[in-house]
Amino acid sequence: MFKKITSKRDPGASLVTELSRELAPQFDHLKTIFRRLAASYPRLLYWLMVILLVSSAILCFTIFRRPDPPADKIPALFQKKRKP
């Protein structure tokens, strides 16, 4: 009823391996550029990382904060019960 489809492609070759083979020189060049920059300016990279972390935390709790949903939209199962 069903015919098995045979493929002539190399089983070891995939999209990722072929792309890495094709773009390896460009990736190596970018890697050496980044290593040179990191070796030349380690403090600058450290402070950029710290500034990005702090600004992300500030934005997370201020501008990007989601407002609480109205109480009528929350199912009764999840509403906090208040004692009289």
LUMFIKE-816826 format. One line per 3 residues: number of its first residue (from 1); their letters; for each residue x, y, z of N, C-alpha, C. Coordinates in nm, 4 decimals. Layout:
BEGIN
NUM	A	X:Y:Z:X:Y:Z:X:Y:Z  ... $
END
This chain:
BEGIN
1	MFK	0.0815:-0.1187:0.0000:0.0000:0.0000:0.0000:0.0866:0.1262:0.0000  0.1865:0.1283:0.0886:0.2757:0.2429:0.0932:0.4119:0.2010:0.0426  0.4725:0.2864:-0.0361:0.6049:0.2575:-0.0882:0.7072:0.3387:-0.0091 $
4	KIT	0.8135:0.2731:0.0327:0.9172:0.3411:0.1085:0.9941:0.4349:0.0155  1.0131:0.5572:0.0616:1.0851:0.6559:-0.0173:1.2325:0.6483:0.0214  1.3177:0.6267:-0.0763:1.4608:0.6219:-0.0487:1.5230:0.7570:-0.0819 $
7	SKR	1.6173:0.7944:-0.0003:1.6829:0.9229:-0.0188:1.8308:0.9000:-0.0447  1.8888:0.9824:-0.1295:2.0301:0.9691:-0.1616:2.1152:1.0743:-0.0913  2.0593:1.1402:0.0068:2.1371:1.2435:0.0743:2.2235:1.1810:0.1835 $
10	DPG	2.3303:1.2505:0.2175:2.4218:1.2053:0.3212:2.3521:1.2165:0.4568  2.3426:1.1088:0.5348:2.2725:1.1172:0.6632:2.3455:1.2036:0.7663  2.4747:1.2224:0.7481:2.5493:1.3057:0.8422:2.5364:1.4538:0.8142 $
13	ASL	2.4902:1.4887:0.6964:2.4781:1.6298:0.6594:2.3394:1.6818:0.6951  2.3383:1.7934:0.7636:2.2115:1.8585:0.7945:2.2247:2.0062:0.7590  2.1187:2.0779:0.7779:2.1191:2.2201:0.7450:2.2220:2.2954:0.8289 $
16	VTE	2.2291:2.2623:0.9573:2.3216:2.3318:1.0464:2.4662:2.3027:1.0085  2.4974:2.1771:0.9792:2.6359:2.1445:0.9434:2.6755:2.2089:0.8117  2.5852:2.2111:0.7169:2.6170:2.2736:0.5884:2.6346:2.4247:0.6021 $
19	LSR	2.5496:2.4883:0.6820:2.5652:2.6322:0.7044:2.6941:2.6630:0.7795  2.7276:2.5796:0.8766:2.8516:2.6046:0.9500:2.9733:2.5859:0.8604  2.9687:2.4904:0.7696:3.0791:2.4737:0.6744:3.0901:2.5946:0.5813 $
22	ELA	2.9774:2.6431:0.5370:2.9767:2.7536:0.4411:3.0195:2.8860:0.5054  2.9751:2.9086:0.6282:2.9985:3.0375:0.6929:3.1092:3.0341:0.7973  3.1855:2.9269:0.8047:3.2915:2.9143:0.9054:3.3947:3.0265:0.8975 $
25	PQF	3.4414:3.0675:0.7804:3.5405:3.1770:0.7777:3.4862:3.3085:0.8350  3.3616:3.3393:0.8066:3.3035:3.4630:0.8591:3.2888:3.4555:1.0114  3.2445:3.3395:1.0626:3.2305:3.3239:1.2071:3.3658:3.3315:1.2763 $
28	DHL	3.4678:3.2723:1.2167:3.6020:3.2791:1.2749:3.6533:3.4228:1.2778  3.6267:3.4971:1.1730:3.6692:3.6375:1.1679:3.5987:3.7190:1.2766  3.4688:3.6992:1.2927:3.3955:3.7706:1.3974:3.4447:3.7309:1.5361 $
31	KTI	3.4787:3.6034:1.5523:3.5283:3.5563:1.6808:3.6608:3.6237:1.7165  3.7505:3.6362:1.6186:3.8791:3.7007:1.6469:3.8612:3.8501:1.6747  3.7695:3.9142:1.6043:3.7435:4.0565:1.6306:3.6907:4.0755:1.7722 $
34	FRR	3.5956:3.9912:1.8131:3.5397:4.0036:1.9473:3.6452:3.9750:2.0537  3.7294:3.8756:2.0312:3.8351:3.8456:2.1288:3.9332:3.9617:2.1422  3.9669:4.0257:2.0318:4.0569:4.1412:2.0383:3.9932:4.2560:2.1159 $
37	LAA	3.8662:4.2812:2.0890:3.7968:4.3881:2.1617:3.7857:4.3561:2.3101  3.7558:4.2311:2.3425:3.7432:4.1922:2.4826:3.8773:4.2002:2.5542  3.9845:4.1675:2.4839:4.1172:4.1769:2.5450:4.1614:4.3222:2.5589 $
40	SYP	4.1207:4.4069:2.4666:4.1621:4.5474:2.4701:4.0812:4.6301:2.5694  3.9515:4.6034:2.5801:3.8633:4.6853:2.6634:3.7796:4.5988:2.7581  3.8423:4.5295:2.8534:3.7621:4.4437:2.9419:3.6729:4.5229:3.0373 $
43	RLL	3.7230:4.6361:3.0872:3.6409:4.7160:3.1794:3.5183:4.7737:3.1105  3.5364:4.8187:2.9891:3.4239:4.8736:2.9138:3.3155:4.7673:2.8948  3.3553:4.6472:2.8572:3.2574:4.5397:2.8388:3.1893:4.5029:2.9703 $
46	YWL	3.2665:4.5025:3.0795:3.2085:4.4721:3.2101:3.1034:4.5757:3.2480  3.1364:4.7037:3.2338:3.0416:4.8081:3.2718:2.9222:4.8139:3.1780  2.9416:4.7835:3.0514:2.8265:4.7745:2.9609:2.7318:4.6634:3.0042 $
49	MVI	2.7886:4.5505:3.0464:2.7059:4.4397:3.0930:2.6289:4.4786:3.2190  2.6959:4.5444:3.3135:2.6295:4.5864:3.4370:2.5196:4.6878:3.4073  2.5475:4.7837:3.3204:2.4471:4.8853:3.2847:2.3260:4.8209:3.2182 $
52	LLV	2.3497:4.7245:3.1305:2.2374:4.6565:3.0655:2.1538:4.5771:3.1654  2.2186:4.5112:3.2608:2.1438:4.4361:3.3616:2.0599:4.5282:3.4499  2.1183:4.6372:3.4949:2.0457:4.7305:3.5816:1.9316:4.7973:3.5057 $
55	SSA	1.9578:4.8400:3.3830:1.8507:4.9037:3.3054:1.7392:4.8045:3.2740  1.7731:4.6800:3.2520:1.6701:4.5790:3.2288:1.5834:4.5600:3.3526  1.6457:4.5561:3.4694:1.5687:4.5412:3.5931:1.4798:4.6627:3.6171 $
58	ILC	1.5314:4.7813:3.5927:1.4518:4.9032:3.6119:1.3336:4.9058:3.5159  1.3577:4.8762:3.3901:1.2488:4.8763:3.2922:1.1459:4.7680:3.3223  1.1928:4.6552:3.3725:1.1015:4.5449:3.4031:1.0001:4.5841:3.5103 $
61	FTI	1.0451:4.6587:3.6113:0.9561:4.6921:3.7219:0.8900:4.8288:3.7086  0.9197:4.9036:3.6036:0.8565:5.0350:3.5883:0.7748:5.0426:3.4602  0.8386:5.0570:3.3487:0.7689:5.0821:3.2226:0.6972:4.9583:3.1702 $
64	FRR	0.7620:4.8434:3.1767:0.7040:4.7226:3.1182:0.6163:4.6442:3.2154  0.5838:4.7020:3.3285:0.5005:4.6332:3.4263:0.3575:4.6233:3.3751  0.3013:4.5055:3.3891:0.1633:4.4847:3.3448:0.0685:4.5199:3.4585 $
67	PDP	-0.0378:4.5927:3.4292:-0.1327:4.6263:3.5357:-0.2080:4.5017:3.5817  -0.2516:4.5064:3.7073:-0.3282:4.3943:3.7606:-0.4628:4.3867:3.6906  -0.5093:4.2652:3.6610:-0.6400:4.2534:3.5954:-0.7519:4.2914:3.6923 $
70	PAD	-0.8623:4.3421:3.6410:-0.9748:4.3758:3.7285:-1.0271:4.2513:3.7997  -1.0830:4.2721:3.9186:-1.1276:4.1599:4.0009:-1.2408:4.0817:3.9353  -1.3232:4.1472:3.8542:-1.4349:4.0759:3.7931:-1.3882:3.9818:3.6814 $
73	KIP	-1.2675:3.9997:3.6296:-1.2168:3.9127:3.5234:-1.1439:3.7904:3.5790  -1.1105:3.7930:3.7086:-1.0403:3.6806:3.7700:-1.1437:3.5767:3.8120  -1.1217:3.4490:3.7782:-1.2160:3.3459:3.8222:-1.2218:3.3390:3.9750 $
76	ALF	-1.3357:3.2987:4.0282:-1.3562:3.2948:4.1731:-1.2578:3.2006:4.2414  -1.2132:3.1002:4.1708:-1.1198:3.0041:4.2280:-0.9878:3.0708:4.2659  -0.9465:3.1712:4.1903:-0.8172:3.2343:4.2122:-0.8246:3.3641:4.2920 $
79	QKK	-0.9433:3.4095:4.3272:-0.9556:3.5331:4.4033:-0.9184:3.5079:4.5486  -0.8570:3.6098:4.6086:-0.8205:3.5989:4.7494:-0.9466:3.6138:4.8334  -0.9600:3.5250:4.9303:-1.0768:3.5309:5.0176:-1.0438:3.6182:5.1378 $
82	RKP	-1.1318:3.7111:5.1648:-1.1119:3.8013:5.2776:-1.1979:3.7554:5.3942  -1.1385:3.7624:5.5103:-1.2135:3.7252:5.6304:-1.2893:3.8470:5.6815  -1.4174:3.8306:5.7174:-1.4962:3.9462:5.7652:-1.4595:3.9884:5.9048 $
END
